[in-house]
Amino acid sequence: MQGDVELITRMVLEALEGAQGKTTEFTVPVGVSARHIHLSKEDVEKLFGPGYELTKKKDLMGGQFAANEQCTIVGLKLRAIENVRILGPVRKQSQVEISATDARTLGVNAPLRESGDLAGSSPIALVGPKGAIYLNEGCIVAARHIHMKPEEAKAAGLKDGDYVTVSMGNERGAVLDKVKIRVDSSFDLEMHIDTDEANACQIKQGDTAKIIGLTN
């Protein structure tokens, strides 16, 4: 009986070590996401004029692109941040993604959310060259996440929706928990953090992070 317990214990430990080893050496390039805006077609026309379409500055993953167009975002206390980049293509609902520092600057209570999860999020105003709009909800602090192709997720022993712990940085490095894995064949392998997280860890665009295990 004692021998059976020891054998089972050893098998469990080996399995755990094997699973951890599968992700320990998996490195991911880091992309630093600055504040940006996603707009509906209706809101594009309100800000830039009837019939206006966004123009492409740079291709991004998943069919998205950085547009040439920019707007000013205005918080509840009329505090503003100018020249905020718009990302295309248009979406069903407009949203603004900012950092926690931006939220304090603007005087808004932007919740930590995944992109597209906007119900009950903070109101925000946007000003363009041809008009202004007020969003009753739509301003969030985007939760950190990692984009992966299916084959990359398989190699790392992960699946869509998993949460992992990531080590990043050097002298001011940090360990970040609850980094969500998002898997799609259109994605490029990249971890997305915001400017607050990047500055805290002294990380810049193109640096790498290491997945060290699943978040409990």
C-alpha angles and dihedrals in degrees: 000000000000089000091052091052092050091048093050091046091051092048092051092049092048091050092050092047090049093051092047092047089055091066103026095086097036108116126193130196114241125233117194111215114209120199112292146163135236116198138196117231090251092054092047088059093046091053101037106022140271114315093008118151128196116254122222122247100166137357118244131188124286095029093298125129140193107244127218088232123095136183141196116246118210127199131212093271092051091257111146143198115203132210099026111173121242119219122209161252103057119261135209091252130027119238139176121214117201140159125257088252090054089050091056091046091052095041094236130134098227112180125223104256145151115257110277095022095111107143108127094000124142124292117240139174126226127201123200135173094270104033150329136255135198119215114205087204135000110097114115143158102237117235115237116256145162124238116214140171114236092254091051092050090050091050090052093046091243139123137202111288097024119133119221140187115238132196117209143163134029124239091009096028124149143191113238122201130200098034105163121225114225116189127196134139090236094059129099116218105265141132114225120211129161128246094264092057093043093050093047091054096035089239123154134193111290097022116125135242129197126229105223102177149311119306111244 
